[in-house]
Amino acid sequence: MFPLEHLGLALFDGLVNGSVMAFIALGLTIVFGIMNVVNLTHGELYMLGALTCWLLVQSMLPYASALIVAPLVSGGVAVIINMLILQRFGHEPGQTILATFGLLLILQQVALAIMGPAPRSVQAPFNPVIELAGFSYSGFKLVAGLVSISISLLVWLVVEGSRLGSLLRASQENRMMAESLGIDTNRVFMVGFALAGALVGFAGALTSPFRQIHFLMGFDALAMSFVVVVLGGVGRVGGTITAGLALGLLESLTALLLTPTLARVLTVALALLYIVARRLGAPRGGWRY
């Protein structure tokens, strides 16, 4: 058994980690869930945000500058990937998967050349210890969790209640019809990629003070983002937020009894089992993924 205060810490940390997990997956919800484009460089854009943060801090610039520059860098790279490569393939799934997988490997090698194979770290600009009911918690990580859930909710409102969300869905569902109505679908896709890249780049910079920065960190971010997006329902931003919180809580609670690695494996396995069970129980043609 474990002390009761450990349970409180696990629940609290699970909510914070879940908020961050949902925030990292948010960009993939836009590109894969709404726009139906399989972008395997999503994790590397997250790594690029963290790498940008590390480079700026190493250059003696304030951490706050990374929260501005990292989204611009990752968003800009996402736009370039879309305009120069994916747009030329017409965003066809097969060619898109191959192209983005190749870009994933290239971005990894660029990061390896810049920071080497050893993990890097960024010192938090502030980190007061917050005393809660029977346990202490990192003040910076708590702020990061609050920022993550706040931006996620804001994006949910924008995507579901604004013209941008309607344009993204229309451009994906019937591109020819959308263009016949005067919608510049290439520009809509460019905005979608820019927004997704900026969000995950910001997440990379935001989480760099409490996560190790290395050239392979994008793999974990990509895998967990796909699990979160599919678990929450493809194209549903609200579902992504809920799934992220649920997985964060599940992983944190299982870590009370297992090692962190086994807790992550069990969490992903249970999520995949739920996805398969939901798929088998859905009416034929009633659920896309």
N, C-alpha and C positions, 0 to 999 in steps of 0.2 A: 504493500500500500504506500501511498504518498501523502505527505502533509497537506492539510486542507488549503494552506496558503499557496501551495504550488498549483492547485486547481484554479484559484483566482487569477494567478499570474498567467496560466495557460490560456484561460478564456480571454483575458485582456490582450495578451500577445497574439492570440489567434485572430482576434478582430482587427488588430493593427496590420498583421501580415496579410490577412485576407483583403483588406482595403488596398494595400500596395499591390497584391497579386491581381486584383481586378483592374487597377489603374494601368499596370503593365500590359494587360490583355486588351485594353480599350481600343488601341489603334488597330489591332487585328480584328476586332469586332467590326470596325468601319470598313476596312479593306476586304477582309474575307467574308464576314457575315453579311454586310449590306451590299458591297460592291461585287462580291463573289469572285475576288481575285486572290489566288493562293500566293501570298508573299512570304517566302521562306527567309527573307532577309530581315524580318521583323525583330528577331532576337539580336541580330547584329546592329540594328539601329539603336536598340537599347544599350548594347555594349559601346556603341559610338558615343552615346550621350555620357556614359560613365567615363569613357576615355577622354572626352573633351573636358569634363570636369577635372580629372586628374591632371591633365596638361596645363590647364589654367591655374590650378592651385600650385602646381610645381613652378609656374612662372611668377609666383608671388601675387597673383591677382586674387581678389576676394572670392569666397565661395559663391556669393550671390551673383557674381558675373556669370558663373557656369549655368545658373538657372535661366539665364537669358540666352547665352550663346549656344548651349547644348541643343535646345529645341530648334534653333535656326540651322544648326549643322545637320542634325538628323532629318529634319523636315526638308532641307535643301537636297540632301542625298536621296531621300525618298522621291522627290519630284524628278530629279535627274534619272533615277532608275526607271521611273514610269515613262518619261518622255523619250529617252534614248533607246530603251530596250522593250519594255512591256507594251507600250503603245504600238510599237511596230509589229508586235505579234498579235495585236488585236485582243490582248488579255486572254488568249486561249489557254485553258488550264494546263494542258500537257506542256506546251512550250514555255509557259510562265513558270511552272515548277522547275524545269531544267535550267532556265535562265537564272532564276533567283537562287537556286542551289549553287550554281557556279559563282554568283556574286557573293553568296554567303562565305564560300571558301576564300575568295579574294579578300574580302573585308577582314576575315580572320587573320590572314597572312600579313595584311597591312598593319593590323593592331599588334601582331607578334613582332614585327620589325620595329615598331615605335616603342613599345614598353617591355619587350622581352617576355620570356616564359614565366617569370616569377609574378605571383599575385601582387597587386598594388593596393594602396589604401589612401583614403582621403580623411583628414581629421574633420570632425564636425565643428561648425562655427560656434556652436554652443551645445552644451549637453548637461543641463541640470538634472539631478536625480530627483524624481518625483515620488514622494511617499504616498502610497495608496493603502487600501484596506489590507494590511498584513504583508505587503511586498513593495519593493522599489522598482521603478521603471525609468528607462532612458527618456529624458525630456525631448531630445531631438527626434528619436524614433516615433514618439507619440505625435509630434508636430507633423512629421512626414506622413503618418497614417491619416491624420485629419485633413491635410492638404490633398492627399490621394483621393479620399472618399468625397471631398468637396468638389474637386474638379470632375470626378467621375459623374456625380449627380448633375453638375452643370452641363456636361457633354450630353448626358441622357436627355435633359430638357431641350437642348439645342437640336439634337438629332430627331427627337420625336415630335417636337412642337414648332420647328422652324421650316422655312422653305428649303434649307440645305438638305435636310433629311429626305424630303420628298424628291428633290432633284437627284440625289444619290441613288435612291431606289428606282426611280423612273429610268435613269440612264442604264442601270444594270438590267432591269426586267425587259425593257423593249427599247433598245438603243435607236433603231431606225424610226420608231414612232416618236421618241423624244426629240430626235433631230428634226423631224418633219414639223414639230411644234415650235421650232426655233431655239431649242436648248443646245448649247455647245457642250456636247458630252465629253469631249477631250478636256475642256476646261473644268468641268465638274469632277472628272476623275483626278485631274491635277490637284484640285482643292482637297479632295478626299485623301490623296496620298500625302499632301503637305500636312494636313491636320493629324493624320495617323502617325506620321514620322515625328512631328513636333511633340506629340503627346508621349510617345515612348522614349524620345530623347530626353524630355524633361524628367520622366520617370527614372531614367538612367542616372542623371545628375542628382536627382533627389535622394536616391537610395545609395549612392556611392559611399557616404560616410559610414554606413553600417553593413556594407556588403563588399566582399573582395572583388577587385577589378582585375580581370584577366581576359586573354583573347578568346577563351572558349565559353565565357559566361553567357553568350547569346543562345547556346543550345538549350540550357535549362529554361531560360525565359521564353523561348519559342515553344518548347514542348508544353510547359505549363499554361501558356496563353491559349494554345489550341484546345487543351483539356477544358479550361475555363469557358472558352467561347462556345464549344459544342455542348458542354454540360448545361450552360445557361440558356441554350437555344440560339442557334445561328441567326445573327442579325438583330438580336434583342439586347440592347445596351443594359436595360434593367436586369435581365437575366444574367448577363456577364457580371454585374456588380454582386448580385445574390450568390452566384456560383463561387466567385472569388472569396466572399466572406465565409461561405460554407466550407470550402476547401481549406482556408486558413485555420478555421476553428478545428476541423477534423485533424489536420496535420499536427497542430499544437497539442491537442488532447492525446493523440496517439503517441506523441513524443514523451509523454509522462511515463509510458510503459516500455517504449522501444527506443533504440538509438535514432538520432535525427534522420539518418539515411533510410533505415527500415520504415520509419514513420512516413517519409516522402513516398517510398515505394508502395506502401499499403494505401496511402491516400489516393495516389494515382490509380492503383488497381481497383479500388472501390468505386472511384469516379467512372472508370471505363466500364466496369460491370453494370453500373446504373445506366450509363448511356446505351449499352447493348440491350439491357432489359427494356428500356424505354422504347428503343427502336423496334424490338420484337413485338411489343405490345401496341404499337401505333397502327392505325388503319393503313392499308396499302396506299402509298402515294400521299399519305397525310403528313409525313414528316420528311424533310429533305436529308437530314443527317442524323 
